[in-house]
């Protein structure tokens, strides 16, 4: 069993620069520290073991280099840092969709609808939002599960997406991005039974939110390995292996599936999803389907199949299974990370559990209201014949078309590098190539107390300004090394970035051969 401690990168394993940063932060003002109620020794231990690779030490160093470049104190051979470490679309140049911004702005300041002569379909969405707000203002608290009109529009969106399968708005709650919804459902699954932590099956590689949350909640991570040799598909024999090895160590309660995949960029086939659903039923598991990249499908022949749609196609034996699926405004073609808008649809919950979920959500008062406005646009976009439709579709298709071009380019260039292999970027916003690291570099990394792929990524950053995330931050099979890069920078910049990566890797291999 690969426990959580092996799935994260301890801060102490990174560069001297980061060690210095952490040391200075920890030292702080020592005056009177002995009289403080809270210190590093008595604080919540679950928080201390949390790690979040995509905002880890490499990103700290990238920020320092950017500051050095701005001040002119850097002696680097590059003039900018390329942040390919996180799926933050607008941060790397994606243009906001006018319709979405008009609706959110109009909801925040309705007077501008007339002053700026906003289109009728913008006014329609704004009025629908405000009609669900107390005092006709998004400055008021909404219901703890979100604005009712928006929840109804989410249900309509899901039903249309899934070919007419019914969706009930009472199964939907709005949340601060998908992450907030995921954490809410995971919290329901925790157990306080002594010696029996809640076991959550997570894919390896995985998005670090899951290991971080599992650590925070003192749960038990049960890793299963995606099949790199088969386009990162879920491998049922390995799922069975994970259960066999860990069932006696925890109260196994749930399985997390990310589709399309992060960090791997795969898109699961319908058959693969059916196999996973059968596995979950056999092992009495709650399914968490992270489907935030459902609009991001690029590979020829690939198609997004929601877990709910597949589950409902498998007959009454499976139709009653517990499933929570998640969507966000942060990805897709919108890329509106900062609004923190999202939703969760949780179906087939026990009525008493549903009541406890509502009670838990009510303690958080309500989701971020501008984020709710943004998710309204995602699920209720302009319709054909409405004044904003043509421009909206043009912008949407441009974003997704560029991403498809960059996915293909990234796959091709990475696979052209001797010593690097990469599965096709079928969807999402990332590539997760496998890299060969010379033994001399592995040995050098050990002397610095670093993972070999972290050592590689730090050298890449220092020499080229390219900031990616080491595969050890996501988990990987023993003896393999990877890194995750986004495909988000503009087409010309990502071509330049990949060419620089190719040149750097050749020099790196030569240096440590």
C-alpha positions as CSV (number, residue, x, y, z in Angstrom):
1,X,0.0,0.0,0.0
2,X,1.4,3.4,-1.0
3,X,0.4,5.6,1.9
4,X,-0.2,9.3,1.7
5,X,3.3,10.1,2.9
6,X,4.6,8.7,-0.4
7,X,2.0,10.5,-2.5
8,X,3.1,14.0,-1.6
9,X,6.4,15.8,-1.8
10,X,7.6,17.0,1.6
11,X,8.8,20.6,1.5
12,X,12.2,19.6,2.9
13,X,12.9,17.6,-0.3
14,X,13.0,20.7,-2.5
15,X,15.6,23.3,-3.3
16,X,17.8,25.2,-0.9
17,X,15.9,28.3,-1.9
18,X,12.6,26.9,-0.7
19,X,14.2,25.5,2.4
20,X,15.4,29.1,3.1
21,X,11.9,30.4,2.4
22,X,10.2,27.9,4.8
23,X,12.9,28.5,7.5
24,X,12.4,32.2,7.5
25,X,8.6,31.9,7.6
26,X,8.9,29.4,10.4
27,X,11.3,31.6,12.4
28,X,9.2,34.7,12.2
29,X,9.0,36.7,15.4
30,X,10.0,34.4,18.1
31,X,9.3,36.9,20.9
32,X,6.7,35.5,23.2
33,X,6.2,32.3,21.2
34,X,6.2,30.2,24.4
35,X,3.1,32.0,25.6
36,X,1.1,31.5,22.4
37,X,-1.9,29.2,22.5
38,X,-1.1,27.8,19.0
39,X,2.3,26.7,17.7
40,X,3.7,24.3,15.2
41,X,3.8,21.5,17.7
42,X,0.2,21.7,18.9
43,X,-1.6,22.8,15.8
44,X,-3.9,20.5,13.8
45,X,-1.5,17.7,12.6
46,X,-3.7,17.0,9.6
47,X,-3.1,20.4,8.2
48,X,0.7,20.0,8.5
49,X,0.7,16.9,6.3
50,X,-1.3,18.5,3.6
51,X,0.5,19.2,0.3
52,X,-0.7,20.9,-2.9
53,X,1.8,20.3,-5.6
54,X,0.5,22.8,-8.2
55,X,1.1,25.7,-5.8
56,X,4.2,24.2,-4.2
57,X,7.8,25.2,-3.9
58,X,8.4,25.4,-7.6
59,X,5.8,28.0,-7.9
60,X,7.3,29.9,-5.0
61,X,10.6,29.9,-6.8
62,X,8.9,30.9,-10.1
63,X,7.5,34.0,-8.3
64,X,10.9,34.9,-7.0
65,X,12.4,34.7,-10.4
66,X,9.6,36.9,-11.9
67,X,10.4,39.5,-9.2
68,X,14.1,39.3,-10.0
69,X,13.4,39.8,-13.7
70,X,11.2,42.8,-13.0
71,X,13.8,44.4,-10.8
72,X,16.6,43.7,-13.3
73,X,18.6,41.7,-10.7
74,X,18.4,38.4,-12.5
75,X,21.2,37.1,-14.7
76,X,18.9,34.6,-16.4
77,X,19.1,33.9,-20.1
78,X,15.3,34.4,-20.5
79,X,13.1,37.4,-19.9
80,X,9.8,35.8,-18.6
81,X,8.5,32.8,-16.6
82,X,6.1,30.6,-18.5
83,X,3.6,29.3,-15.9
84,X,2.5,25.9,-17.2
85,X,1.9,24.6,-13.6
86,X,-1.7,25.4,-13.1
87,X,-5.0,25.4,-15.1
88,X,-5.5,29.2,-14.8
89,X,-6.7,30.1,-18.2
90,X,-7.0,33.8,-18.0
91,X,-3.7,34.2,-16.3
92,X,-1.9,33.0,-19.5
93,X,-3.9,35.2,-21.8
94,X,-7.3,33.7,-22.5
95,X,-9.8,36.4,-23.2
96,X,-13.0,36.5,-21.0
97,X,-16.3,35.7,-22.8
98,X,-18.2,39.0,-23.1
99,X,-21.6,37.4,-22.5
100,X,-20.5,35.9,-19.2
101,X,-18.9,39.1,-18.0
102,X,-21.9,41.1,-19.1
103,X,-24.3,38.9,-17.1
104,X,-22.2,38.9,-13.9
105,X,-21.6,42.7,-14.2
106,X,-25.3,43.4,-14.9
107,X,-26.3,41.3,-11.9
108,X,-23.9,43.2,-9.7
109,X,-24.9,46.7,-11.1
110,X,-28.3,46.5,-12.8
111,X,-28.2,50.2,-13.7
112,X,-25.5,49.5,-16.3
113,X,-28.0,47.4,-18.4
114,X,-29.6,50.6,-19.7
115,X,-26.5,52.8,-19.5
116,X,-24.6,50.4,-21.7
117,X,-27.5,49.2,-23.8
118,X,-26.9,45.6,-22.9
119,X,-28.4,42.9,-25.3
120,X,-31.8,41.5,-24.4
121,X,-30.5,38.0,-23.6
122,X,-28.1,39.5,-21.1
123,X,-31.0,41.3,-19.5
124,X,-33.0,38.1,-19.5
125,X,-30.3,36.2,-17.6
126,X,-29.7,39.1,-15.2
127,X,-33.4,39.3,-14.4
128,X,-33.7,35.6,-13.9
129,X,-30.8,35.8,-11.4
130,X,-32.1,38.8,-9.5
131,X,-35.6,37.4,-9.4
132,X,-34.1,34.6,-7.2
133,X,-32.3,37.1,-4.9
134,X,-33.8,38.6,-1.8
135,X,-34.1,42.4,-2.2
136,X,-33.4,41.8,-5.9
137,X,-29.7,42.1,-5.1
138,X,-26.8,39.7,-5.3
139,X,-25.5,41.4,-2.2
140,X,-28.0,39.4,-0.2
141,X,-27.5,35.9,1.1
142,X,-29.0,33.3,-1.1
143,X,-30.3,29.9,0.0
144,X,-27.5,27.8,1.4
145,X,-27.8,25.5,-1.7
146,X,-27.8,28.4,-4.1
147,X,-30.3,30.5,-6.1
148,X,-33.3,28.3,-6.9
149,X,-33.7,29.6,-10.5
150,X,-30.0,28.7,-11.2
151,X,-30.4,25.2,-9.7
152,X,-33.3,24.6,-12.0
153,X,-31.3,25.8,-15.0
154,X,-28.4,23.4,-13.9
155,X,-31.0,20.6,-13.9
156,X,-32.1,21.5,-17.4
157,X,-28.5,21.6,-18.6
158,X,-27.8,18.2,-17.1
159,X,-30.9,16.6,-18.6
160,X,-30.1,18.1,-22.1
161,X,-26.5,17.0,-21.8
162,X,-27.5,13.4,-20.9
163,X,-30.1,13.0,-23.7
164,X,-33.2,13.7,-21.7
165,X,-32.5,11.7,-18.5
166,X,-34.3,13.6,-15.7
167,X,-32.4,15.8,-13.3
168,X,-34.1,17.2,-10.2
169,X,-32.9,20.6,-9.1
170,X,-33.4,19.4,-5.5
171,X,-30.4,17.1,-6.0
172,X,-28.2,20.0,-6.9
173,X,-26.3,22.5,-4.8
174,X,-24.1,25.3,-6.0
175,X,-20.7,25.7,-4.6
176,X,-17.4,27.6,-4.6
177,X,-15.9,25.9,-7.6
178,X,-16.0,22.1,-7.9
179,X,-13.4,21.8,-5.1
180,X,-15.8,23.1,-2.5
181,X,-18.5,20.6,-3.6
182,X,-16.0,17.7,-3.6
183,X,-14.9,18.6,-0.1
184,X,-18.5,18.8,1.1
185,X,-19.3,15.3,-0.2
186,X,-16.0,13.8,1.2
187,X,-16.8,15.3,4.6
188,X,-20.1,13.3,4.6
189,X,-18.2,10.1,4.0
190,X,-15.8,10.5,6.9
191,X,-16.1,8.2,9.9
192,X,-15.2,8.6,13.6
193,X,-15.1,4.9,14.3
194,X,-11.8,4.3,16.3
195,X,-9.2,2.6,14.2
196,X,-11.4,2.6,11.1
197,X,-10.6,5.6,9.0
198,X,-12.8,6.3,5.9
199,X,-11.1,4.8,2.9
200,X,-11.3,6.8,-0.4
201,X,-10.0,5.3,-3.6
202,X,-8.1,7.9,-5.6
203,X,-6.5,7.6,-9.1
204,X,-2.8,7.7,-9.4
205,X,-1.8,10.1,-10.9
206,X,-4.4,12.3,-9.2
207,X,-5.3,15.9,-8.8
208,X,-3.7,17.0,-5.4
209,X,-7.0,18.3,-4.1
210,X,-7.8,14.7,-3.2
211,X,-4.7,13.8,-1.2
212,X,-4.8,17.2,0.5
213,X,-8.4,16.8,1.5
214,X,-7.9,13.2,2.6
215,X,-5.0,14.4,4.8
216,X,-7.1,17.3,6.2
217,X,-9.9,15.0,7.1
218,X,-7.6,12.3,8.5
219,X,-9.0,9.8,6.1
220,X,-7.2,6.8,4.5
221,X,-6.1,7.1,0.9
222,X,-6.4,4.0,-1.2
223,X,-4.5,4.6,-4.5
224,X,-5.3,2.8,-7.7
225,X,-3.1,3.1,-10.7
226,X,-4.3,4.4,-14.1
227,X,-3.0,2.3,-17.0
228,X,-0.4,4.4,-18.8
229,X,0.1,1.8,-21.4
230,X,-3.7,2.0,-22.3
231,X,-4.2,5.7,-22.6
232,X,-4.5,6.2,-18.8
233,X,-7.7,4.1,-18.7
234,X,-9.0,2.8,-15.3
235,X,-7.7,-0.8,-14.9
236,X,-10.3,-2.9,-13.1
237,X,-7.7,-5.6,-12.0
238,X,-5.7,-2.8,-10.3
239,X,-8.9,-1.5,-8.6
240,X,-9.4,-5.1,-7.3
241,X,-5.8,-5.2,-6.1
242,X,-6.3,-1.9,-4.2
243,X,-9.3,-3.2,-2.5
244,X,-7.7,-6.5,-1.6
245,X,-4.6,-4.8,-0.1
246,X,-6.5,-2.1,1.9
247,X,-10.0,-3.3,2.8
248,X,-8.8,-4.5,6.2
249,X,-7.1,-1.2,7.0
250,X,-10.0,1.1,6.6
251,X,-13.7,1.5,6.1
252,X,-13.7,1.6,2.3
253,X,-16.5,4.0,1.3
254,X,-15.9,5.8,-2.0
255,X,-14.1,5.9,-5.3
256,X,-13.0,9.1,-7.1
257,X,-12.9,9.2,-10.9
258,X,-11.6,12.2,-12.8
259,X,-12.9,12.3,-16.4
260,X,-11.6,13.9,-18.5
261,X,-8.4,13.3,-16.6
262,X,-6.2,15.6,-14.6
263,X,-3.2,15.4,-14.8
264,X,-3.3,12.8,-17.5
265,X,-5.6,14.3,-20.2
266,X,-7.4,11.0,-20.9
267,X,-11.1,10.7,-21.8
268,X,-12.7,7.5,-20.6
269,X,-14.7,5.3,-22.9
270,X,-18.3,4.3,-22.1
271,X,-17.2,0.7,-21.6
272,X,-14.5,1.8,-19.1
273,X,-17.1,3.8,-17.2
274,X,-19.5,0.9,-17.1
275,X,-16.7,-1.4,-15.7
276,X,-16.0,1.1,-13.0
277,X,-19.7,1.4,-12.1
278,X,-19.9,-2.4,-11.8
279,X,-16.8,-2.4,-9.6
280,X,-18.3,0.3,-7.4
281,X,-21.6,-1.6,-7.0
282,X,-19.8,-4.9,-6.2
283,X,-17.7,-3.2,-3.5
284,X,-20.5,-1.0,-2.2
285,X,-18.8,2.3,-3.0
286,X,-20.1,5.9,-3.3
287,X,-18.9,7.3,-6.7
288,X,-17.4,10.8,-6.9
289,X,-17.2,11.9,-10.6
290,X,-15.0,14.9,-11.2
291,X,-16.3,16.0,-14.6
292,X,-15.1,19.6,-14.7
293,X,-13.5,19.2,-18.1
294,X,-16.6,17.8,-19.8
295,X,-16.4,20.5,-22.5
296,X,-12.6,19.9,-23.2
297,X,-12.6,17.0,-25.6
298,X,-10.1,17.1,-28.5
299,X,-9.1,13.6,-29.7
300,X,-10.8,12.2,-32.8
301,X,-13.3,9.5,-31.7
302,X,-13.3,10.6,-28.1
303,X,-16.6,11.6,-26.5
304,X,-17.6,12.7,-23.0
305,X,-20.0,10.3,-21.2
306,X,-21.2,11.4,-17.8
307,X,-21.3,8.9,-15.1
308,X,-24.9,9.6,-14.5
309,X,-25.9,9.0,-18.1
310,X,-24.0,5.7,-18.2
311,X,-25.3,4.6,-14.8
312,X,-28.9,5.2,-15.9
313,X,-28.3,3.2,-19.2
314,X,-27.3,0.1,-17.2
315,X,-30.7,-0.8,-16.0
316,X,-32.5,-0.7,-12.6
317,X,-29.9,-2.8,-10.9
318,X,-27.5,0.2,-11.1
319,X,-29.9,3.2,-11.3
320,X,-30.2,3.6,-7.6
321,X,-26.4,3.9,-6.9
322,X,-25.2,6.9,-4.9
323,X,-23.3,9.3,-7.2
324,X,-22.0,12.8,-6.8
325,X,-20.8,14.6,-10.0
326,X,-19.1,18.0,-10.1
327,X,-18.8,20.9,-12.6
328,X,-17.0,24.2,-12.5
329,X,-16.8,27.6,-14.2
330,X,-13.0,27.4,-14.0
331,X,-12.4,25.1,-16.9
332,X,-14.2,24.3,-20.1
333,X,-14.1,27.2,-22.5
334,X,-14.9,29.7,-19.8
335,X,-11.7,29.6,-17.7
336,X,-13.3,31.8,-15.0
337,X,-11.2,30.4,-12.1
338,X,-11.5,33.6,-10.0
339,X,-15.3,33.5,-9.8
340,X,-15.2,30.2,-7.9
341,X,-18.5,29.0,-9.4
342,X,-19.6,25.4,-9.5
343,X,-22.2,22.8,-8.8
344,X,-22.7,19.3,-7.4
345,X,-25.4,16.9,-8.4
346,X,-25.8,14.2,-5.7
347,X,-28.3,11.5,-6.6
348,X,-29.8,8.7,-4.7
349,X,-28.8,10.0,-1.3
350,X,-30.5,8.5,1.8
351,X,-33.2,11.1,2.8
352,X,-31.6,11.4,6.3
353,X,-28.2,12.0,4.7
354,X,-29.6,14.6,2.4
355,X,-31.0,16.4,5.4
356,X,-27.6,16.3,7.1
357,X,-26.0,17.7,3.9
358,X,-28.5,20.6,3.9
359,X,-27.7,21.3,7.5
360,X,-24.0,21.2,6.9
361,X,-24.3,23.6,3.9
362,X,-26.5,26.0,5.8
363,X,-23.7,26.5,8.3
364,X,-21.7,28.0,5.4
365,X,-24.5,30.5,4.8
366,X,-24.4,30.5,1.0
367,X,-22.1,30.0,-2.0
368,X,-20.3,33.0,-3.5
369,X,-23.0,34.8,-5.4
370,X,-21.0,36.2,-8.4
371,X,-19.8,32.6,-8.9
372,X,-23.5,31.5,-9.0
373,X,-24.1,34.1,-11.7
374,X,-21.2,32.7,-13.7
375,X,-22.5,29.1,-13.5
376,X,-25.9,30.4,-14.7
377,X,-24.2,31.4,-18.0
378,X,-22.5,28.0,-18.3
379,X,-25.8,26.1,-18.0
380,X,-28.0,28.7,-19.7
381,X,-25.9,30.2,-22.5
382,X,-27.3,32.2,-25.4
383,X,-29.6,30.3,-27.6
384,X,-29.8,30.3,-31.4
385,X,-31.8,33.4,-32.4
386,X,-30.8,35.4,-29.4
387,X,-28.7,38.6,-30.0
388,X,-25.5,37.3,-28.3
389,X,-25.6,33.8,-29.8
390,X,-23.3,34.3,-32.8
391,X,-20.5,36.1,-31.0
392,X,-20.8,33.6,-28.0
393,X,-20.4,30.6,-30.3
394,X,-17.6,32.2,-32.2
395,X,-15.7,32.9,-28.9
396,X,-16.4,29.4,-27.5
397,X,-15.3,27.6,-30.7
398,X,-12.2,29.7,-30.9
399,X,-11.1,28.7,-27.3
400,X,-11.9,25.0,-27.8
401,X,-10.4,25.0,-31.3
402,X,-7.1,26.5,-30.0
403,X,-7.0,24.0,-27.2
404,X,-7.4,21.2,-29.6
405,X,-4.6,22.5,-31.8
406,X,-2.3,22.9,-28.7
407,X,-3.3,19.4,-27.5
408,X,-2.2,17.9,-30.8
409,X,1.0,20.0,-30.9
410,X,1.9,19.1,-27.4
411,X,1.5,15.4,-28.0
412,X,3.6,15.5,-31.2
413,X,6.5,17.6,-29.9
414,X,6.8,15.7,-26.6
415,X,6.9,12.4,-28.4
416,X,9.5,13.8,-30.8
417,X,12.0,14.1,-27.9
418,X,14.2,11.1,-27.4
419,X,13.7,9.9,-23.8
420,X,10.2,11.4,-23.4
421,X,6.9,9.6,-24.2
422,X,3.4,11.1,-23.8
423,X,0.0,9.6,-24.3
424,X,-2.3,11.6,-26.6
425,X,-3.8,14.6,-24.9
426,X,-7.4,13.5,-25.5
427,X,-9.1,16.1,-23.3
428,X,-8.8,18.4,-20.2
429,X,-5.9,20.9,-20.3
430,X,-2.8,18.9,-19.5
431,X,-0.1,16.5,-20.7
432,X,1.6,14.1,-18.3
433,X,4.7,12.9,-20.2
434,X,7.0,10.2,-18.8
435,X,10.7,11.2,-18.8
436,X,13.9,9.2,-18.6
437,X,16.2,10.7,-16.0
438,X,19.9,9.7,-16.1
439,X,21.2,7.8,-13.1
440,X,23.8,10.6,-12.4
441,X,20.9,13.1,-12.1
442,X,19.0,10.7,-9.8
443,X,22.0,10.4,-7.6
444,X,22.5,14.2,-7.6
445,X,18.8,14.6,-6.6
446,X,19.3,12.3,-3.7
447,X,22.2,14.3,-2.4
448,X,19.9,17.3,-2.3
449,X,17.1,15.4,-0.6
450,X,14.9,15.8,-3.7
451,X,12.7,13.6,-5.9
452,X,14.4,13.1,-9.3
453,X,11.6,14.6,-11.2
454,X,11.4,17.6,-8.8
455,X,15.2,18.0,-9.4
456,X,14.6,18.0,-13.2
457,X,11.7,20.5,-12.9
458,X,13.8,22.9,-10.8
459,X,16.6,22.8,-13.3
460,X,14.1,23.4,-16.1
461,X,12.8,26.4,-14.3
462,X,16.2,27.9,-13.5
463,X,17.5,27.4,-17.0
464,X,14.5,28.2,-19.2
465,X,11.8,29.9,-17.0
466,X,9.4,27.1,-17.7
467,X,7.4,26.2,-14.6
468,X,5.8,22.7,-14.7
469,X,4.9,20.3,-11.8
470,X,6.9,17.1,-11.0
471,X,4.9,13.9,-11.4
472,X,5.7,12.9,-7.8
473,X,3.3,15.7,-6.8
474,X,0.5,13.7,-8.4
475,X,1.7,10.2,-7.6
476,X,3.2,7.7,-10.1
477,X,4.4,4.2,-10.3
478,X,7.6,3.4,-8.5
479,X,10.6,3.9,-10.7
480,X,8.9,6.2,-13.2
481,X,9.2,9.9,-13.6
482,X,6.8,12.4,-15.1
483,X,5.9,16.1,-15.1
484,X,2.6,17.8,-15.8
485,X,2.3,20.8,-18.1
486,X,-0.7,22.7,-19.1
487,X,-1.6,23.4,-22.7
488,X,-3.0,26.8,-21.9
489,X,-0.4,29.4,-23.1
490,X,-1.2,30.9,-26.5
491,X,-0.3,28.7,-29.6
492,X,2.9,30.6,-30.4
493,X,4.1,30.6,-26.8
494,X,3.4,27.0,-26.2
495,X,5.3,26.1,-29.4
496,X,8.2,28.2,-28.2
497,X,7.9,26.6,-24.7
498,X,8.0,23.0,-26.0
499,X,11.0,23.8,-28.3
500,X,12.9,25.2,-25.3
501,X,11.9,22.1,-23.3
502,X,13.2,19.9,-26.1
503,X,16.5,21.8,-26.2
504,X,16.8,21.8,-22.4
505,X,16.2,18.1,-22.1
506,X,18.9,17.2,-24.6
507,X,21.4,19.4,-22.6
508,X,20.2,17.9,-19.3
509,X,20.7,14.3,-20.5
510,X,24.2,15.3,-21.8
511,X,25.1,17.0,-18.5
512,X,24.2,13.9,-16.4
513,X,25.0,11.1,-18.8
